[in-house]
Amino acid sequence: MRASTNGPAIMRSQTSIAYSSVSPTQNLRGRLSFFLRNHGRAVIATAAFLGFVLVLSSDYVQDPIVGNSLRMRRHPKNWGGAVRRGYFDVAKSKLDANTFRWAAVTDKDQLSLMSDSKKGKPKFESILLPGTITRDPATNKYSIEFEDTRSLVSKHNEEGRGMELSELTIYENRLLSFDDRTGTVFEILNKNGGK
């Protein structure tokens, strides 16, 4: 402080009081407004990015049963996102009280490589053998009738081996087989719609 010879002592302040009502350091609202004026685009971009990540990580988008596909909404009971329902009905495998349809599949291990496949693009084969088994109630004996074999072909392999199918099962009216070499689940389809 300095004493003036002409009057009382005047105090000099380091901050201006002319704009004290809009000073960004006075209150929280003012500080927030000042921050948003200086960094508004960055705040909006960050909020949009976080909202986008939140939507992508939500259960609705990630849930494979619900999904975001229009096909899945129309056919919610179809397995694996298939357009049509399976046509292998377990009830249809029973032809009458003593006759049943069955099928077996081969696991040829290294022999599954087809000899006519091109070099660099191997094809692998497994054989499906369908048939019927009939029980004679009078003698309590069974007879088996074999149908024509069907060739199952795939290019999917692991280290030059594939189509080593080891089991057949029906799930959701779909005939599935499992490759014990690659771990792949194959759905076996019929060109004639199951007939």
C-alpha positions as a Markdown table, in Angstrom:
| # | Residue | x | y | z |
|---|---|---|---|---|
| 1 | Met | 0.0 | 0.0 | 0.0 |
| 2 | Arg | 1.0 | 3.4 | -0.8 |
| 3 | Ala | 0.0 | 6.5 | 1.0 |
| 4 | Ser | -1.1 | 9.3 | -1.2 |
| 5 | Thr | -0.5 | 12.8 | -0.3 |
| 6 | Asn | -3.8 | 13.9 | -1.7 |
| 7 | Gly | -6.2 | 11.5 | 0.0 |
| 8 | Pro | -6.8 | 8.2 | 1.6 |
| 9 | Ala | -4.7 | 5.0 | 0.8 |
| 10 | Ile | -6.0 | 3.1 | -2.3 |
| 11 | Met | -5.8 | -0.7 | -2.4 |
| 12 | Arg | -4.9 | -2.2 | -5.7 |
| 13 | Ser | -6.4 | -5.6 | -6.5 |
| 14 | Gln | -4.7 | -8.3 | -8.7 |
| 15 | Thr | -8.1 | -9.2 | -10.3 |
| 16 | Ser | -10.5 | -7.1 | -12.1 |
| 17 | Ile | -13.9 | -6.6 | -10.5 |
| 18 | Ala | -15.4 | -5.2 | -13.7 |
| 19 | Tyr | -16.4 | -8.7 | -15.0 |
| 20 | Ser | -16.7 | -10.5 | -11.7 |
| 21 | Ser | -20.2 | -11.9 | -12.5 |
| 22 | Val | -18.9 | -13.8 | -15.5 |
| 23 | Ser | -15.5 | -14.8 | -14.3 |
| 24 | Pro | -15.0 | -18.6 | -14.9 |
| 25 | Thr | -13.5 | -19.1 | -11.5 |
| 26 | Gln | -16.4 | -17.7 | -9.4 |
| 27 | Asn | -18.9 | -20.7 | -9.4 |
| 28 | Leu | -19.3 | -24.2 | -10.8 |
| 29 | Arg | -21.8 | -23.2 | -13.5 |
| 30 | Gly | -19.5 | -20.6 | -14.8 |
| 31 | Arg | -16.5 | -22.9 | -14.8 |
| 32 | Leu | -18.5 | -25.6 | -16.6 |
| 33 | Ser | -19.7 | -23.1 | -19.2 |
| 34 | Phe | -16.2 | -21.8 | -19.7 |
| 35 | Phe | -14.9 | -25.3 | -20.2 |
| 36 | Leu | -17.6 | -26.3 | -22.7 |
| 37 | Arg | -16.9 | -23.2 | -24.7 |
| 38 | Asn | -13.3 | -24.1 | -25.0 |
| 39 | His | -13.6 | -27.9 | -25.4 |
| 40 | Gly | -17.1 | -28.4 | -26.7 |
| 41 | Arg | -16.2 | -30.4 | -29.8 |
| 42 | Ala | -14.0 | -32.8 | -27.8 |
| 43 | Val | -16.7 | -33.4 | -25.2 |
| 44 | Ile | -19.3 | -34.1 | -27.9 |
| 45 | Ala | -17.0 | -36.5 | -29.8 |
| 46 | Thr | -16.1 | -38.3 | -26.6 |
| 47 | Ala | -19.8 | -38.7 | -25.6 |
| 48 | Ala | -20.7 | -40.0 | -29.0 |
| 49 | Phe | -17.9 | -42.5 | -29.0 |
| 50 | Leu | -18.8 | -43.8 | -25.5 |
| 51 | Gly | -22.4 | -44.0 | -26.6 |
| 52 | Phe | -21.4 | -46.0 | -29.6 |
| 53 | Val | -19.3 | -48.4 | -27.5 |
| 54 | Leu | -22.2 | -48.8 | -25.1 |
| 55 | Val | -24.6 | -49.8 | -27.8 |
| 56 | Leu | -22.1 | -52.3 | -29.4 |
| 57 | Ser | -21.4 | -53.9 | -26.0 |
| 58 | Ser | -25.0 | -54.2 | -25.0 |
| 59 | Asp | -26.6 | -57.7 | -24.6 |
| 60 | Tyr | -29.2 | -57.0 | -27.3 |
| 61 | Val | -26.5 | -56.6 | -30.0 |
| 62 | Gln | -24.2 | -59.4 | -28.7 |
| 63 | Asp | -26.9 | -62.0 | -27.9 |
| 64 | Pro | -26.7 | -64.6 | -30.7 |
| 65 | Ile | -30.3 | -65.7 | -30.0 |
| 66 | Val | -31.8 | -62.2 | -30.3 |
| 67 | Gly | -29.3 | -60.6 | -32.6 |
| 68 | Asn | -29.9 | -57.7 | -34.8 |
| 69 | Ser | -30.8 | -59.6 | -37.9 |
| 70 | Leu | -34.3 | -59.3 | -39.4 |
| 71 | Arg | -34.2 | -63.0 | -40.3 |
| 72 | Met | -33.7 | -63.9 | -36.6 |
| 73 | Arg | -36.7 | -61.7 | -35.6 |
| 74 | Arg | -39.0 | -63.6 | -38.1 |
| 75 | His | -37.7 | -67.0 | -37.1 |
| 76 | Pro | -36.6 | -66.9 | -33.5 |
| 77 | Lys | -36.6 | -70.7 | -33.0 |
| 78 | Asn | -34.2 | -71.4 | -35.9 |
| 79 | Trp | -30.8 | -72.7 | -34.8 |
| 80 | Gly | -27.6 | -71.0 | -35.9 |
| 81 | Gly | -29.4 | -68.2 | -37.8 |
| 82 | Ala | -30.7 | -70.5 | -40.5 |
| 83 | Val | -33.5 | -69.2 | -42.7 |
| 84 | Arg | -35.6 | -72.4 | -42.6 |
| 85 | Arg | -36.4 | -74.9 | -40.0 |
| 86 | Gly | -34.7 | -78.3 | -40.0 |
| 87 | Tyr | -36.5 | -81.2 | -41.7 |
| 88 | Phe | -35.2 | -84.2 | -39.8 |
| 89 | Asp | -38.0 | -85.0 | -37.4 |
| 90 | Val | -37.2 | -87.7 | -34.9 |
| 91 | Ala | -40.9 | -88.8 | -34.8 |
| 92 | Lys | -40.7 | -89.5 | -38.6 |
| 93 | Ser | -37.9 | -92.0 | -38.0 |
| 94 | Lys | -40.4 | -94.4 | -36.5 |
| 95 | Leu | -42.2 | -95.8 | -39.6 |
| 96 | Asp | -44.4 | -98.2 | -37.6 |
| 97 | Ala | -44.3 | -100.0 | -34.2 |
| 98 | Asn | -41.5 | -102.3 | -35.3 |
| 99 | Thr | -39.6 | -100.4 | -38.1 |
| 100 | Phe | -37.2 | -97.5 | -37.6 |
| 101 | Arg | -35.0 | -95.4 | -39.8 |
| 102 | Trp | -31.3 | -95.0 | -38.8 |
| 103 | Ala | -28.1 | -93.7 | -40.3 |
| 104 | Ala | -24.3 | -94.2 | -39.7 |
| 105 | Val | -21.4 | -92.1 | -40.7 |
| 106 | Thr | -17.8 | -93.0 | -41.4 |
| 107 | Asp | -14.6 | -91.8 | -39.7 |
| 108 | Lys | -12.0 | -92.7 | -42.3 |
| 109 | Asp | -9.2 | -90.8 | -40.6 |
| 110 | Gln | -6.4 | -90.2 | -43.1 |
| 111 | Leu | -8.2 | -92.0 | -45.9 |
| 112 | Ser | -10.8 | -89.3 | -46.0 |
| 113 | Leu | -8.7 | -87.3 | -48.5 |
| 114 | Met | -10.3 | -87.7 | -52.0 |
| 115 | Ser | -7.9 | -88.8 | -54.7 |
| 116 | Asp | -9.4 | -86.6 | -57.3 |
| 117 | Ser | -9.0 | -83.4 | -55.3 |
| 118 | Lys | -6.7 | -80.7 | -56.8 |
| 119 | Lys | -3.3 | -80.0 | -55.4 |
| 120 | Gly | -3.4 | -77.1 | -52.9 |
| 121 | Lys | -7.2 | -77.4 | -52.6 |
| 122 | Pro | -7.9 | -80.8 | -51.0 |
| 123 | Lys | -11.4 | -82.2 | -50.6 |
| 124 | Phe | -12.3 | -84.7 | -48.0 |
| 125 | Glu | -15.1 | -87.3 | -48.0 |
| 126 | Ser | -17.1 | -89.1 | -45.4 |
| 127 | Ile | -19.8 | -91.7 | -46.2 |
| 128 | Leu | -23.3 | -91.6 | -44.8 |
| 129 | Leu | -25.1 | -95.0 | -44.7 |
| 130 | Pro | -28.9 | -94.8 | -44.1 |
| 131 | Gly | -31.2 | -97.7 | -43.6 |
| 132 | Thr | -34.1 | -99.3 | -41.7 |
| 133 | Ile | -34.1 | -101.7 | -38.9 |
| 134 | Thr | -37.2 | -104.0 | -38.5 |
| 135 | Arg | -38.1 | -106.1 | -35.5 |
| 136 | Asp | -40.1 | -109.3 | -36.0 |
| 137 | Pro | -42.4 | -109.5 | -33.0 |
| 138 | Ala | -43.0 | -113.2 | -33.5 |
| 139 | Thr | -39.3 | -114.3 | -33.4 |
| 140 | Asn | -38.0 | -111.2 | -31.6 |
| 141 | Lys | -35.3 | -110.9 | -34.2 |
| 142 | Tyr | -34.1 | -107.9 | -36.2 |
| 143 | Ser | -33.4 | -107.4 | -39.8 |
| 144 | Ile | -31.5 | -104.5 | -41.3 |
| 145 | Glu | -31.9 | -103.0 | -44.8 |
| 146 | Phe | -29.3 | -100.7 | -46.2 |
| 147 | Glu | -30.0 | -97.9 | -48.6 |
| 148 | Asp | -27.6 | -96.3 | -51.1 |
| 149 | Thr | -24.7 | -94.6 | -49.4 |
| 150 | Arg | -24.3 | -90.8 | -49.7 |
| 151 | Ser | -21.1 | -89.0 | -50.0 |
| 152 | Leu | -20.4 | -86.0 | -47.7 |
| 153 | Val | -17.7 | -83.7 | -49.1 |
| 154 | Ser | -16.0 | -80.7 | -47.5 |
| 155 | Lys | -12.8 | -78.7 | -48.1 |
| 156 | His | -12.5 | -77.7 | -44.5 |
| 157 | Asn | -9.4 | -79.3 | -42.9 |
| 158 | Glu | -6.7 | -79.1 | -40.3 |
| 159 | Glu | -3.1 | -80.0 | -41.4 |
| 160 | Gly | -4.4 | -82.0 | -44.4 |
| 161 | Arg | -7.1 | -84.0 | -42.5 |
| 162 | Gly | -10.8 | -83.4 | -42.5 |
| 163 | Met | -14.3 | -84.9 | -42.6 |
| 164 | Glu | -13.4 | -87.4 | -39.8 |
| 165 | Leu | -17.0 | -87.5 | -38.7 |
| 166 | Ser | -17.6 | -89.5 | -35.6 |
| 167 | Glu | -21.2 | -89.1 | -34.5 |
| 168 | Leu | -24.7 | -88.2 | -35.9 |
| 169 | Thr | -27.3 | -86.5 | -33.8 |
| 170 | Ile | -30.5 | -84.6 | -34.4 |
| 171 | Tyr | -30.8 | -81.2 | -32.7 |
| 172 | Glu | -33.6 | -78.8 | -33.4 |
| 173 | Asn | -34.7 | -81.0 | -36.3 |
| 174 | Arg | -31.2 | -80.7 | -37.9 |
| 175 | Leu | -29.0 | -83.7 | -38.6 |
| 176 | Leu | -25.6 | -82.8 | -37.2 |
| 177 | Ser | -22.2 | -84.5 | -37.3 |
| 178 | Phe | -19.0 | -83.7 | -35.6 |
| 179 | Asp | -15.5 | -83.8 | -37.0 |
| 180 | Asp | -13.2 | -85.2 | -34.3 |
| 181 | Arg | -10.1 | -83.8 | -36.1 |
| 182 | Thr | -11.1 | -80.2 | -36.6 |
| 183 | Gly | -13.9 | -79.8 | -34.0 |
| 184 | Thr | -16.3 | -78.6 | -36.7 |
| 185 | Val | -20.0 | -79.2 | -36.4 |
| 186 | Phe | -21.5 | -80.0 | -39.8 |
| 187 | Glu | -25.2 | -79.8 | -40.6 |
| 188 | Ile | -26.0 | -82.5 | -43.1 |
| 189 | Leu | -28.5 | -81.4 | -45.7 |
| 190 | Asn | -30.4 | -83.2 | -48.4 |
| 191 | Lys | -30.7 | -81.7 | -51.8 |
| 192 | Asn | -34.3 | -82.9 | -52.0 |
| 193 | Gly | -35.5 | -81.2 | -48.9 |
| 194 | Gly | -35.3 | -84.3 | -46.8 |
| 195 | Lys | -37.2 | -86.7 | -49.0 |
